[in-house]
Amino acid sequence: MKVSLGNILKNMRTTNTNLTQKEIGNKLSIADNTISSYERENSQPDFETIVKFAEICDFEIKIYNKRTKKTLTIEELSKEL
């Protein structure tokens, strides 16, 4: 399977929550055809939408800093800035 943002979003949506595109679209206040477009990679969500998408699907986004070898959540990173 190709690793891509669209595949990641679809897997997040279907793995923990089993939400439909319409259901997650409603939770994000965007159209279900927009979710479909993200998953098919015809368009890309902004970072804020990705973070909200992950939160709704009960996933946590972590950022790994290769230089410091430290992993931070989005919340931890925003506190350091």
N, C-alpha and C positions, 0 to 999 in steps of 0.2 A: 504494500500500500504506500502510495506517495504521501510523504509528510508535508502538509500544507496548512495554512491558516483555515481554509474552508473545511478540511477534514477534521482539524482540531475542534473547531466550533461545533460541527455536527456530532462528533464523539462526546463533547462536553454535554451537549443538549440531550443526547439519547442515553448516555451511560448512567448518570445518577438520577436524573429527574424524569426521563422519558417524556419530555415536553414536546408538543408539536411545534412546528415553525410559527403557527398562529398564536399559540399560548406564550411562547417566549417573546414574540413580537409585541403582544399585548403588555407583557411585563416591562418591556423596554420602551414602550410607546412608539413602536415603529411597525410598518406593515410586514405581514408574513412574506410577501414577495421580496422584501428587502433582505430578510433572513435567508431566503432561498438564494438570492443573489450572492450573499456572503459565502454561503456553503458551496456554491458552484464557482466561486471566485470570479464572478463577473464584476464585483465591486468589493471594496474592503471597508470594514468598520473603522472608526477612529479608535484610539487607544482607550478612551473613556468607555466606549461601548463594549470593547473587549473585556475590560475589568468588570463592568456591570453584568455582562453575559456570564462570566466565570462565577461571580457571586451568586447569581440566580441559580446556576447549575451546581452550586456547592463545591466549587473548585477554588483553589488559591493560586494566584500567580506569584512566582518567585523569580527573582533576578539574581543571576550568579555573576560575581565580579571575579574574573580570572586573575587579575593582578593581586587582589587581597585574599582570594580563595574563600570569599564570604558570600553566603546566600542570604538574601533579604526578601521579605514580602513587600508588596507595594506599599503597605502602611508603614513598615519600618523604614523603607527607602524615603518616603515622603517626610518622615520625621527628621531624617538626617540632612535634608536639603535646607 
